[in-house]
Amino acid sequence: MEDKQRFNGHTVSRLTAHIVWVTKYRYKVLEGELKIRCRTLIRQICEAEDIVILTGVISSDHVHLHIEYLPSKNISDVVKRLKGRTSRRIQEEFPHIGKRYWGRHFWAIGYGVWSTGNITDEMVQQYLEHHRAPDNNDTDVIILE
């Protein structure tokens, strides 16, 4: 994985997340052409939303994506777009799915998301504590340098 920061307007960032969502009832329907089409749709949506796919997995009943996104993006909106657009297109293009998903919902409600990155909470803490003067005995969580 590249350790590249993204520059956009007045921001510098590298926000990454691991997202997981599952098919409704965990039905193993992501097979063959449907699986390939799902991958294509995810790529198109991410490209349109300026989201970089670092890696991903499409299993028979769930999707994993490791993405990089801009600070102007809200991760819940990103997932909403990914699930909503793929669900609609898959149901349009694969009408036989409607027999299993009669309620027009292809994905289960909800998702999992975890922030990722190349530094740990401990590394941030050490960096910030470095700004505390040796004679500073103040124990407040916000350090006055």
Disulfide bonds with the S-S distance in Angstrom:
none
